[in-house]
Amino acid sequence: MITASPAQPLSAVPSASGRYGAFGGVYVPETLVSALVQLEEEYRRARSDPAFSAELDALLATFVGRATPLYHAKRLSAYAAERSGRGQAANIWLKREDLAHTGAHKINNTMGQALLTRRMGKRRIIAETGAGQHGVATATAAAHFGLRCDVYMGAEDVRRQRLNVVRMKLMGANVIAVESGSRTLKDATNEAMRDWMASVEGTHYALGSVVGPHPFPMIVRDFQSVIGRETRRQSVEAFGRLPDAVVACVGGGSNAAGIFYPFVDDAGVRLVGVEAGGRSRKPGDHAAPLSFGTPGILHGSLSYVLQTDDGQTADVHSCSAGLDYPGVGPEHSYWKDAGRVTYTAATDDEALDSFTLLARTEGIIPALETAHAIAEAVRLAGQMPCDRHIVVNCSGRGDKDVDEASRLLGLREAGR
Ligand SMILES: *Cc1c(COP(=O)(O)O)cnc(C)c1O
């Protein structure tokens, strides 16, 4: 167990060597080390340069559409009260990242990384993508800055996520279908890293979540922390104090880290991360490394990973492509072992129920990823008094998921 001493608040990570307690670090081939060092130096310079922050803030306001609203989901809260069997529940508020440009939180990170790319004098940006959301956000940032853009995507995902492939191409990005391995996100990440090793001179690799070798987990967390900073301010405006609980779904963990990080030193704010519980607790049926995994190395850092007994990365499953990943960011592993954040899992079925629940009670169709967090928020609200406040990170909108959700709902109907 890691314990926080008053001299060392939990927010004081990573260490100079990129560690979050025992987690994180830099486990990469020699050729990438100098690129990572260059990136960290450039990032530290940018962070202390008022011109960088001013340009990023202006872009977030005028291009991304920030600040996103904090919305009181009254009918969802009423539903939670009814279902609780106690006749009351906490107030549920949604942090509306689904209203950000391109429909999810991912753009907060890619605009920041594209600005860094330009500062480093690089003209090309590459990315990995699973469902295509990070690919779209990267292609968007590249178009804005006039950068060349190549996106690696598993061939299986290219087929499943046609709409996002078209969006990326429309914005001038080149989509490279990866035919190796399981032809999904893990394989696309391997290929993007391989490309970067050969092209690092003129190319920046824009990683899409708080994963990978240091300094990526720190950079992505910092760019996404705008979500939590706005939430603090908006909570005080809306209900006069900080929230009692903050809930977010966890794939790689970037939307969760972004909303949690500005609250980690506030002991009175309960933080809950929700992983993909999939079909069952059996290996291969879920994508919940913090709930069921063990520490191991994946994509350049040490963190909880779903792996077989002989250390091979395990197969994973989730109804939502954005949570379908066997690893998780090292800072989440740190928060888990420190007991600061509680990690739970919502199943495919619970996510599907919450997908329709939010649509019907509030007129908001969430991403299937986000629906996992909604499920946990309704459960948690039902255990709390009605003068309490829960903020859920509404990480993205569900337009991309309507075909898959209606297919799954149809299957369920047929099974009844
Ligand atoms: C990509 C994505 C996620 C999962 O990624 P994190 O890095 O865990 O945030 C969650 N929600 C939406 C809408 C996404 O697009």
The ligand as a MOL file (V3000), in Angstrom:
LIG
                    3D

  0  0  0     0  0            999 V3000
M  V30 BEGIN CTAB
M  V30 COUNTS 15 15 0 0 0
M  V30 BEGIN ATOM
M  V30 1 C -12.1840 7.0480 -25.8550 0
M  V30 2 C -13.3570 7.2570 -24.9980 0
M  V30 3 C -13.3930 6.7990 -23.6550 0
M  V30 4 C -12.3050 5.9790 -23.0440 0
M  V30 5 O -11.0550 6.5800 -22.9950 0
M  V30 6 P -10.4630 7.1970 -21.6650 0
M  V30 7 O -9.0430 7.4830 -22.0090 0
M  V30 8 O -10.6100 6.1520 -20.5950 0
M  V30 9 O -11.2530 8.4010 -21.3550 0
M  V30 10 C -14.4990 7.1010 -22.8860 0
M  V30 11 N -15.5470 7.7990 -23.3850 0
M  V30 12 C -15.5500 8.2370 -24.6620 0
M  V30 13 C -16.7270 8.9980 -25.1530 0
M  V30 14 C -14.4670 7.9760 -25.5080 0
M  V30 15 O -14.4930 8.4200 -26.7780 0
M  V30 END ATOM
M  V30 BEGIN BOND
M  V30 1 1 1 2
M  V30 2 1 2 3
M  V30 3 2 2 14
M  V30 4 1 3 4
M  V30 5 2 3 10
M  V30 6 1 4 5
M  V30 7 1 5 6
M  V30 8 2 6 7
M  V30 9 1 6 8
M  V30 10 1 6 9
M  V30 11 1 10 11
M  V30 12 2 11 12
M  V30 13 1 12 13
M  V30 14 1 12 14
M  V30 15 1 14 15
M  V30 END BOND
M  V30 END CTAB
M  END
